[in-house]
Amino acid sequence: MHSSETRTFNLKALLILSLGHLATDIYQGALPAILPFLKTRLSLSYSMAGIIMLASNFASSVIQPLFGFISDKEGKPFLLPAGCLLAGICFSLLPLTSHYTEILFLVVMSGLGVAAYHPEGFKTAHRFTGKRSAAGMAVFSVGGNLGFALGPIIALSIVTRLGFPWLSSMIFIAFLFLAAISLLWKSLAFPKTVRDIAPKEATEANSKFPLSLIILIGTVIMRSWTHAGLITYIPFYYIDYLKGDPVYAGKLVSFFLLGGVAGTVLGSPLADRWGHKKYLVFSMFCASLLLPLVFLLKGTMLLITLGLFGMVLISTFTVTIVMAQRLLPRNLGVASGLMVGFAIGTGGIGVTILGLLADHFGVPFALKSIIILPMAGFFLSLFVKYSER
C-alpha cells in the first residue's frame, strides 16, 4: 500500500501518458468541428446532429465509470494503446460512409476507444504525481486538453484544403502514439498494486463521499454543458447561420480550447497552493462573469475573450479529478470515470437540448442560453464539502 507520501513525481511517465491522452482526444475534439459537414452531407436536422454528439458523449464518457470499475479490479495497461487505436480507426472511417446509422455506429465505437483510455490513464498517472497531486495530474490532463484544441484545427484544415474524404488520414496520429508507447512501454513500469491509500484514510474519505461527490458531479456537469455547448454551436453559428469562414469558426473553438490548455497548466499549481475547493469556486465565479462578454465582442477581442474564458473555465479540469480521487481513494478508476466520463460526458445531453432549442428558436438563442450554466455551477460549487488534507 502506498500513500501520497511514498509516491514519487515521475515526469517521463506522465509525459508518455499525456502523449496518448493528446492523440486520443484529438479525435473527440475534431467531431464537433466536422458536424456541420456531416449535417450538410447527410441532410440532417440540428436535433439529429445533436444525437450524434449525444452518442459520442455517452460512449466516450458516460460509461467511463464502468471501465474505471474494470481498471480498479485489476490494472489493464493494454487499454491505453488499444483505446487510442480504436478511437482513431473508427473516426477515420467516417468519410467512407453516407448512412446515418453507420455514422452513429462509428461514433459510438470511436467513443468506446476514448472511454477505454481515460480511467486507466488517470489511474496510472495518479501513481506518478507524488505530493503535487493537481500539478502532476495537470501534466497528464494537458495532453487531452491540447488534443481537444488541436482536433478542430487539424480536421477543418484537412477538410477545407483537401476535401472531406481526406479526413481518413488522421489515423496516422493513433499510429504514431502506438509506435511511441511500444518503444517506451517499459519506462512506465506499471505498478501491480491498485491500493494507493491506507484503509483508515479510505474509510474516512468514503464515509463522507456520497453527497459531496454528487454535488461535485453536478458542478462538473454545468461546466461540461458550457464547454460542449460552445464547441458545438460556435461552428453552427458562424458556418450555418452567418455563412462565415469554417476556418474562422475553427479558430474560435481552438482559441477557447487552447485557453483551457493554459488554464490547466497555470491553474493546477494555484489550486494546490490556495486549496482545491476555493479555486473551483473562484473559477466558476469568474466564468460566470466572462461568458456574457463573448456575445458582445467581435474580432480580436472576441478571440482573446474566448481564450481567457476557456482558461478560467477549463482550469478546474484537473482539480475536480483530484478532488474526486480524494473523496473515493480506493476506487481511483471509478473516481476518474465519474469526473472525466460521466460528469463531462453528460455534456452531450446538454448539446441535444441545445439542438432542440436551435430547431425551434434558432441557433443564436440556443448559443446565448448557455450563459446560465456557469452561474449554476458556481452556486453548486459553494456547497461541496471537501477536506484539503
C-alpha positions in Angstrom: 0.0 0.0 0.0 1.3 3.4 -0.9 0.1 6.8 0.3 0.8 10.1 -1.5 3.8 10.5 0.8 5.6 7.5 -0.8 4.6 8.0 -4.4 7.2 10.0 -6.4 6.7 12.6 -9.2 7.7 10.9 -12.5 7.7 13.4 -15.3 8.8 11.0 -18.0 6.0 8.6 -17.3 3.4 11.4 -17.1 4.6 12.8 -20.5 4.2 9.4 -22.2 0.7 9.1 -20.8 0.0 12.7 -21.8 1.0 12.0 -25.4 -1.5 9.2 -25.6 -4.1 11.5 -24.0 -3.4 14.1 -26.7 -3.7 11.6 -29.6 -6.9 10.1 -28.2 -8.7 13.4 -27.5 -7.8 14.8 -30.9 -10.5 12.6 -32.4 -13.0 13.5 -29.8 -12.2 17.2 -30.2 -12.5 17.0 -34.0 -16.0 15.6 -34.1 -17.9 18.8 -33.2 -15.9 20.7 -35.8 -16.9 18.4 -38.6 -20.6 18.1 -37.6 -21.7 20.9 -39.9 -20.2 19.0 -42.8 -21.9 15.7 -41.7 -25.1 17.7 -41.3 -24.9 19.0 -44.9 -23.7 15.7 -46.4 -26.5 13.7 -44.8 -29.2 16.5 -44.8 -29.6 16.2 -41.0 -31.6 18.4 -38.7 -29.9 20.1 -35.7 -31.6 17.6 -33.4 -30.1 14.7 -35.5 -26.7 16.3 -35.3 -27.1 16.7 -31.6 -27.9 13.0 -31.3 -24.5 12.3 -32.9 -22.9 14.3 -30.2 -25.0 12.5 -27.6 -24.0 9.1 -28.9 -20.4 10.2 -28.9 -20.5 11.5 -25.3 -22.4 8.6 -24.0 -19.9 6.1 -25.5 -16.8 8.1 -24.7 -17.7 9.5 -21.4 -20.9 8.4 -19.6 -19.9 4.7 -19.4 -16.3 5.5 -18.3 -17.1 4.6 -14.7 -17.6 1.0 -16.0 -14.2 1.0 -17.5 -12.9 2.5 -14.2 -14.5 -0.3 -12.2 -12.8 -2.9 -14.5 -9.5 -1.0 -14.1 -9.8 -0.9 -10.3 -10.4 -4.6 -10.1 -7.1 -5.3 -12.0 -4.9 -2.9 -14.0 -5.4 -3.1 -17.7 -2.5 -1.1 -19.2 -3.2 -2.6 -22.7 -6.3 -0.4 -22.7 -4.0 2.6 -23.3 -2.8 1.8 -26.8 -5.9 -0.2 -27.7 -8.2 2.6 -26.7 -6.3 5.2 -28.8 -6.2 2.9 -31.8 -9.9 2.1 -31.7 -10.8 5.9 -31.4 -8.6 6.7 -34.4 -9.7 3.9 -36.7 -13.4 4.5 -36.2 -13.1 8.3 -36.6 -11.1 7.9 -39.7 -13.8 5.7 -41.3 -16.4 8.4 -41.1 -15.7 9.8 -44.6 -16.2 6.4 -46.1 -20.0 6.1 -45.2 -23.0 8.2 -46.1 -25.6 6.4 -43.9 -26.8 8.0 -40.6 -26.9 4.7 -38.7 -23.4 3.8 -39.8 -22.2 7.2 -38.7 -23.7 6.6 -35.3 -22.1 3.2 -35.0 -18.6 4.5 -35.9 -19.0 7.5 -33.5 -20.0 5.1 -30.7 -17.1 2.7 -31.4 -14.6 5.6 -31.5 -16.1 6.8 -28.3 -15.6 3.4 -26.6 -11.9 3.7 -27.5 -11.8 7.1 -25.8 -13.7 5.6 -22.8 -11.2 2.8 -22.5 -8.2 5.1 -22.4 -9.2 7.6 -19.8 -9.8 5.7 -16.5 -6.7 3.6 -16.9 -4.7 6.6 -17.9 -5.8 8.8 -15.0 -5.3 5.9 -12.5 -1.8 5.3 -13.8 -1.0 9.0 -13.9 -2.1 9.2 -10.2 0.7 6.9 -9.2 3.3 9.3 -10.7 2.1 12.6 -9.2 3.7 12.4 -5.7 2.7 15.1 -3.3 2.0 17.6 -6.1 -1.4 15.9 -6.9 -3.1 18.6 -9.0 0.2 19.8 -10.7 1.2 16.3 -11.5 -2.2 15.3 -12.9 -2.1 18.5 -14.9 0.8 17.2 -16.9 -1.3 14.2 -18.0 -4.5 16.3 -18.4 -2.9 19.0 -20.6 -2.3 16.4 -23.3 -6.1 15.8 -23.5 -6.9 19.5 -23.4 -4.3 20.1 -26.2 -5.8 17.3 -28.2 -9.3 18.8 -27.9 -7.8 22.1 -29.1 -5.8 20.7 -32.0 -8.7 18.4 -33.2 -10.8 21.2 -34.8 -7.7 22.9 -36.4 -6.4 19.6 -37.9 -9.8 18.3 -39.0 -11.0 21.6 -40.6 -7.7 22.3 -42.2 -7.8 18.8 -43.9 -11.5 19.2 -44.9 -11.2 22.7 -46.3 -7.8 22.2 -48.1 -8.0 18.6 -49.3 -11.7 17.6 -49.0 -13.8 15.6 -46.6 -12.6 12.2 -47.8 -9.0 13.1 -46.7 -10.2 13.1 -43.1 -9.3 9.4 -43.0 -5.6 10.5 -43.0 -6.0 11.4 -39.3 -5.5 7.7 -38.5 -1.7 8.3 -38.6 -2.0 10.2 -35.3 -3.0 7.0 -33.5 -0.4 5.0 -35.3 2.3 7.5 -34.1 1.3 7.1 -30.5 1.1 3.3 -30.9 4.7 3.3 -32.1 5.8 5.7 -29.3 4.3 3.7 -26.4 5.6 0.4 -27.9 9.1 1.8 -27.7 8.7 3.3 -24.2 6.4 0.7 -22.6 9.0 -0.4 -20.0 9.5 3.2 -18.9 6.0 3.3 -17.5 6.8 0.5 -15.0 3.1 -0.1 -14.3 2.6 -0.8 -10.6 0.9 -4.2 -9.9 -0.9 -3.0 -6.8 -4.1 -1.0 -7.0 -4.1 0.1 -3.4 -2.8 3.7 -3.0 -4.0 4.7 0.4 -4.2 3.3 3.9 -7.5 1.6 4.9 -8.2 4.1 7.7 -7.8 7.1 5.3 -10.0 5.3 2.7 -12.8 4.6 5.3 -12.8 8.2 6.5 -13.0 9.5 2.9 -15.6 7.0 1.7 -17.8 7.8 4.7 -18.1 11.4 3.5 -18.2 11.0 -0.3 -21.8 10.5 -1.4 -23.3 13.9 -1.0 -20.1 15.8 -1.6 -19.4 13.7 -4.7 -22.9 14.2 -6.1 -22.6 18.0 -5.7 -19.2 17.9 -7.3 -20.5 15.9 -10.2 -23.3 18.5 -10.6 -20.8 21.3 -10.7 -18.7 19.5 -13.4 -21.9 18.8 -15.4 -22.6 22.5 -15.6 -19.0 23.2 -16.6 -19.3 20.4 -19.2 -22.6 21.6 -20.7 -21.0 25.0 -21.1 -17.9 23.6 -22.7 -19.7 21.2 -25.1 -22.3 23.7 -26.0 -19.8 26.3 -27.1 -17.5 24.0 -29.1 -20.6 22.5 -30.8 -22.7 25.6 -31.6 -19.9 28.1 -32.3 -19.3 26.3 -35.7 -23.0 26.1 -36.4 -23.4 29.8 -35.7 -20.6 31.0 -37.9 -20.8 28.4 -40.6 -24.6 27.7 -41.0 -26.2 30.9 -39.5 -23.7 33.7 -40.5 -22.4 31.8 -43.6 -18.9 32.6 -42.5 -15.5 31.0 -43.0 -15.3 27.5 -41.5 -11.6 28.1 -40.7 -12.5 31.2 -38.6 -15.1 29.1 -36.7 -12.4 26.5 -36.1 -10.1 29.3 -34.8 -12.7 30.5 -32.3 -13.2 26.9 -30.9 -9.4 26.4 -30.8 -8.7 29.7 -29.0 -11.3 28.6 -26.4 -9.7 25.2 -26.0 -6.1 26.4 -26.1 -7.1 28.8 -23.3 -8.1 25.7 -21.5 -4.7 24.1 -22.0 -3.1 27.2 -20.5 -5.6 27.2 -17.7 -4.8 23.5 -16.9 -1.1 24.3 -16.6 -1.4 27.5 -14.7 -4.5 26.7 -12.5 -3.4 23.4 -11.0 -0.4 24.7 -9.1 -2.5 27.6 -7.8 -5.2 25.1 -6.7 -2.5 23.1 -4.8 -1.5 26.3 -3.1 -4.9 28.0 -2.5 -7.0 24.9 -1.9 -8.9 22.9 -4.4 -12.4 23.9 -3.4 -11.5 27.6 -3.1 -10.0 27.5 -6.6 -13.1 25.7 -8.0 -15.5 28.3 -6.6 -13.2 31.1 -7.8 -13.1 29.7 -11.3 -16.8 29.2 -11.7 -17.5 32.7 -10.4 -15.0 34.3 -13.0 -16.5 32.1 -15.8 -20.0 33.4 -14.9 -18.7 37.0 -15.3 -16.8 36.4 -18.6 -19.2 34.4 -20.7 -21.7 37.2 -21.4 -18.8 39.2 -23.0 -18.4 36.5 -25.6 -21.7 37.6 -27.1 -20.9 41.3 -27.1 -17.4 41.4 -28.6 -16.1 40.9 -32.1 -12.8 40.4 -34.0 -9.6 40.2 -32.0 -11.3 41.0 -28.7 -13.6 38.0 -29.2 -10.7 35.7 -29.8 -8.9 37.0 -26.7 -12.0 36.8 -24.5 -12.8 33.2 -25.7 -9.2 32.2 -24.8 -9.5 33.8 -21.4 -12.9 32.2 -20.8 -11.5 28.8 -21.8 -8.5 29.4 -19.4 -10.8 30.1 -16.5 -13.5 27.5 -17.1 -11.3 24.5 -18.0 -8.6 25.3 -15.4 -10.5 23.2 -12.9 -10.5 20.1 -15.1 -7.6 18.5 -13.2 -8.7 19.9 -9.8 -12.1 18.2 -9.9 -10.4 14.9 -10.8 -8.1 15.2 -7.8 -11.0 16.1 -5.6 -13.0 13.0 -6.7 -10.0 10.8 -6.2 -9.5 12.0 -2.6 -13.2 11.5 -2.0 -13.0 8.0 -3.4 -9.4 6.9 -2.7 -9.8 3.2 -3.0 -11.5 3.4 -6.4 -9.3 5.7 -8.4 -10.5 4.4 -11.7 -14.2 4.8 -10.8 -13.5 8.3 -9.4 -11.7 9.3 -12.7 -14.5 7.7 -14.7 -17.1 9.7 -12.8 -15.4 13.0 -13.3 -13.9 12.6 -16.8 -16.6 10.3 -18.0 -20.0 10.6 -16.5 -20.0 14.2 -15.4 -18.2 15.5 -18.5 -20.0 13.1 -20.8 -23.4 14.4 -19.9 -22.4 17.5 -21.9 -23.8 15.5 -24.8 -27.2 15.7 -23.2 -26.8 19.5 -23.0 -25.9 19.6 -26.7 -29.0 17.6 -27.5 -31.2 20.0 -25.6 -29.5 22.9 -27.3 -30.3 21.2 -30.6 -34.0 21.2 -29.8 -33.7 24.9 -28.9 -31.9 25.7 -32.1 -34.6 23.9 -34.2 -37.4 25.8 -32.5 -35.9 29.2 -31.7 -32.8 29.4 -33.8 -29.1 28.9 -33.3 -28.4 32.4 -31.7 -31.0 31.7 -29.0 -29.5 28.2 -28.3 -26.0 29.6 -28.0 -26.9 32.5 -25.7 -28.9 30.2 -23.4 -25.5 28.7 -22.3 -25.0 31.8 -20.2 -27.0 30.4 -17.2 -24.8 27.2 -17.0 -21.6 28.5 -15.3 -23.8 30.5 -12.9 -25.5 27.3 -11.8 -22.1 25.6 -11.5 -20.8 28.4 -9.3 -23.7 28.1 -6.8 -23.3 24.3 -6.7 -19.6 24.6 -6.0 -20.3 26.6 -2.8 -21.9 23.5 -1.2 -19.2 21.0 -1.9 -17.8 19.7 1.4 -14.2 18.8 0.9 -11.1 18.4 3.1 -7.9 19.7 1.6 -5.9 17.1 3.7 
